């Protein structure tokens, strides 16, 4: 089982809903929905769009936003058991998120440690929130992803492993194209069907456990 590696999204995947959207609904001024629609339609890049969304929100709301984010996010059923499953079977689990450090890291603390967590950073020192991009695109990606998931996957270099991506939306599209198998929900599931990417839908992380067990069994039988 050490030949399996998992790259898992956070917003809308580990959590039931997208936390950036929830924050914008609560704190952003009117007009943020237009930027959100431009991101989802890929009219603007994820980095540009997410940066624009947060740049509209005053840094003075920092503590209110942090409190709101952590109080309102809901972890998808079965995630704790899923983490235990990966540890018991020596499967590397990387969290690769287009979310922001101030809610991703504290939300995951009780479930860790993980092999690594990759997400975007935040700077509240100016008048408005400034998003930082420590995991930007490498020379092979021109999508201006923000936290570039395919670049992270390439950097980690698991070329001989069965790469499994778990995700839900636009930030996972390019990572899904790099995967051997995708566990998808919501918008990502629609795109995997459209692009004929090898995938399976899921509702809970119990579904993910069962799907990965089945993939491992099939892989072992064909070896």
PLY file of the C-alpha trace (Angstrom):
ply
format ascii 1.0
element vertex 223
property float x
property float y
property float z
element edge 222
property int vertex1
property int vertex2
end_header
0.00 0.00 0.00
2.99 2.33 0.24
2.68 2.80 -3.55
-0.52 4.82 -3.07
-0.36 8.56 -2.37
-3.31 10.90 -1.72
-3.63 14.62 -2.42
-6.76 15.99 -0.74
-8.45 19.37 -1.10
-9.85 21.22 1.95
-12.68 23.67 1.10
-15.81 21.83 0.01
-13.98 18.51 0.32
-12.77 18.02 3.88
-15.35 20.65 4.78
-18.94 20.35 3.61
-19.03 23.83 2.09
-16.56 26.34 0.64
-15.26 28.53 3.44
-14.06 31.40 1.25
-17.57 31.80 -0.17
-19.03 31.76 3.36
-16.58 34.46 4.47
-17.41 36.63 1.47
-21.15 36.29 2.05
-20.67 37.50 5.61
-17.98 40.19 5.29
-17.41 41.32 1.70
-19.12 44.41 0.23
-21.58 44.13 -2.64
-20.12 43.00 -5.95
-18.05 40.07 -4.73
-20.42 37.60 -6.43
-19.30 38.85 -9.84
-15.69 37.99 -9.03
-16.75 34.58 -7.72
-18.60 33.85 -10.97
-15.56 34.93 -12.99
-13.38 32.47 -11.03
-15.79 29.56 -11.54
-16.14 30.30 -15.26
-12.32 30.61 -15.46
-12.69 34.11 -16.89
-10.13 35.22 -14.31
-7.44 33.07 -12.67
-7.85 31.66 -9.19
-4.94 33.71 -7.88
-6.25 36.96 -9.31
-9.85 36.29 -8.30
-9.24 35.12 -4.74
-6.76 37.92 -4.21
-9.37 40.40 -5.43
-12.07 38.97 -3.14
-10.00 39.34 0.02
-8.61 42.73 -1.01
-12.14 44.08 -0.58
-12.29 43.06 3.09
-10.81 45.31 5.84
-7.98 43.80 7.91
-9.64 45.27 11.00
-12.15 42.41 10.78
-9.38 39.83 11.27
-10.54 38.34 14.56
-14.22 38.38 13.57
-13.41 36.60 10.30
-11.23 33.97 12.00
-13.89 33.30 14.62
-16.65 33.10 12.03
-14.65 30.77 9.75
-13.83 28.27 12.49
-17.27 28.34 14.10
-19.12 27.82 10.83
-17.03 25.25 8.95
-18.27 21.68 9.13
-15.94 18.71 8.63
-17.34 16.12 6.23
-18.41 12.85 7.84
-15.77 10.18 8.11
-12.72 12.41 7.79
-11.25 11.39 11.15
-11.64 7.73 10.23
-10.19 8.42 6.79
-7.03 9.91 8.32
-6.75 6.87 10.61
-7.17 4.57 7.59
-4.30 6.24 5.72
-2.01 6.02 8.75
-2.79 2.37 9.43
-2.02 1.53 5.80
1.06 3.76 5.47
-0.54 5.86 2.73
0.94 9.37 2.48
-1.78 12.02 2.83
-1.09 15.54 1.62
-3.57 18.37 2.11
-3.32 20.67 -0.92
-5.74 23.56 -0.56
-6.70 26.76 -2.29
-7.92 27.89 1.13
-6.22 30.33 3.45
-3.90 29.53 6.36
-5.91 31.32 9.06
-8.74 28.79 8.83
-7.16 25.75 7.12
-4.38 25.17 9.67
-6.42 25.50 12.90
-9.28 23.43 11.45
-6.90 20.55 10.67
-4.86 20.71 13.87
-6.86 18.09 15.76
-6.54 15.60 12.88
-2.81 15.92 12.22
-0.01 15.55 11.73
-0.17 15.11 7.96
2.67 14.44 5.56
2.34 18.11 4.61
-0.25 20.88 4.31
-0.06 23.25 1.34
-2.32 26.32 1.34
-2.29 30.06 0.72
-1.09 32.59 3.30
-2.58 35.83 4.60
-1.32 39.27 5.59
-3.52 41.48 7.77
-0.94 44.25 8.25
-2.40 46.59 5.61
-5.75 48.33 5.42
-7.31 45.38 3.58
-6.46 41.66 3.59
-3.61 40.62 1.32
-3.32 36.96 0.25
0.12 35.36 -0.07
1.00 32.63 -2.59
3.84 30.42 -1.28
2.94 27.54 -3.64
2.53 29.31 -6.97
2.77 27.74 -10.44
5.99 26.18 -11.69
7.33 26.61 -15.23
4.99 23.87 -16.53
1.78 25.64 -15.46
0.44 28.87 -16.92
-2.96 28.88 -15.19
-2.04 31.33 -12.38
-3.50 28.89 -9.86
-2.55 30.54 -6.58
-1.84 27.33 -4.69
-0.90 25.32 -7.77
-1.86 21.73 -7.08
-0.23 20.12 -10.15
2.99 21.99 -9.35
2.89 20.64 -5.79
2.30 17.13 -7.11
5.24 17.44 -9.49
7.46 18.83 -6.74
6.65 15.91 -4.41
7.69 13.57 -7.20
5.70 10.39 -6.55
6.22 9.24 -10.12
5.94 5.53 -9.33
2.92 5.81 -7.03
-0.80 5.47 -7.68
-1.78 9.14 -7.35
-5.27 9.77 -5.94
-6.76 13.28 -5.93
-9.79 14.10 -3.77
-11.61 17.34 -4.51
-14.72 19.24 -5.43
-14.26 22.31 -7.59
-12.29 24.63 -9.85
-9.07 24.56 -7.80
-8.91 20.78 -8.34
-9.36 20.69 -12.12
-5.69 20.65 -13.08
-4.72 18.30 -10.24
-7.37 15.84 -11.44
-5.65 15.73 -14.83
-2.43 14.63 -13.07
-4.09 11.85 -11.08
-4.41 8.15 -11.75
-7.76 8.16 -9.95
-10.01 10.96 -8.68
-12.56 10.96 -5.89
-14.85 13.82 -6.84
-17.91 15.64 -5.63
-19.88 18.66 -6.84
-18.41 20.65 -9.78
-15.29 18.46 -10.07
-17.43 15.36 -10.53
-19.23 17.02 -13.45
-15.92 17.94 -15.06
-14.43 14.46 -14.58
-17.46 13.03 -16.37
-17.14 15.61 -19.15
-13.39 15.06 -19.57
-13.63 11.26 -19.13
-11.20 11.26 -16.21
-11.02 8.04 -14.20
-13.07 8.93 -11.12
-15.70 7.98 -8.59
-18.15 10.23 -6.79
-18.38 10.48 -3.02
-20.55 12.01 -0.32
-18.60 11.12 2.81
-15.06 10.04 3.60
-16.42 6.60 4.38
-17.09 6.41 0.63
-13.47 7.44 0.02
-12.17 4.69 2.30
-14.21 2.05 0.44
-13.16 3.36 -2.98
-9.46 3.38 -2.10
-9.67 -0.11 -0.60
-11.18 -1.29 -3.87
-8.50 0.43 -5.94
-5.76 -1.15 -3.81
-7.32 -4.60 -4.18
-7.59 -4.23 -7.95
-4.00 -2.98 -8.18
-2.71 -5.89 -6.11
-4.63 -8.42 -8.21
-3.17 -7.05 -11.44
0.43 -6.93 -10.15
0 1
1 2
2 3
3 4
4 5
5 6
6 7
7 8
8 9
9 10
10 11
11 12
12 13
13 14
14 15
15 16
16 17
17 18
18 19
19 20
20 21
21 22
22 23
23 24
24 25
25 26
26 27
27 28
28 29
29 30
30 31
31 32
32 33
33 34
34 35
35 36
36 37
37 38
38 39
39 40
40 41
41 42
42 43
43 44
44 45
45 46
46 47
47 48
48 49
49 50
50 51
51 52
52 53
53 54
54 55
55 56
56 57
57 58
58 59
59 60
60 61
61 62
62 63
63 64
64 65
65 66
66 67
67 68
68 69
69 70
70 71
71 72
72 73
73 74
74 75
75 76
76 77
77 78
78 79
79 80
80 81
81 82
82 83
83 84
84 85
85 86
86 87
87 88
88 89
89 90
90 91
91 92
92 93
93 94
94 95
95 96
96 97
97 98
98 99
99 100
100 101
101 102
102 103
103 104
104 105
105 106
106 107
107 108
108 109
109 110
110 111
111 112
112 113
113 114
114 115
115 116
116 117
117 118
118 119
119 120
120 121
121 122
122 123
123 124
124 125
125 126
126 127
127 128
128 129
129 130
130 131
131 132
132 133
133 134
134 135
135 136
136 137
137 138
138 139
139 140
140 141
141 142
142 143
143 144
144 145
145 146
146 147
147 148
148 149
149 150
150 151
151 152
152 153
153 154
154 155
155 156
156 157
157 158
158 159
159 160
160 161
161 162
162 163
163 164
164 165
165 166
166 167
167 168
168 169
169 170
170 171
171 172
172 173
173 174
174 175
175 176
176 177
177 178
178 179
179 180
180 181
181 182
182 183
183 184
184 185
185 186
186 187
187 188
188 189
189 190
190 191
191 192
192 193
193 194
194 195
195 196
196 197
197 198
198 199
199 200
200 201
201 202
202 203
203 204
204 205
205 206
206 207
207 208
208 209
209 210
210 211
211 212
212 213
213 214
214 215
215 216
216 217
217 218
218 219
219 220
220 221
221 222
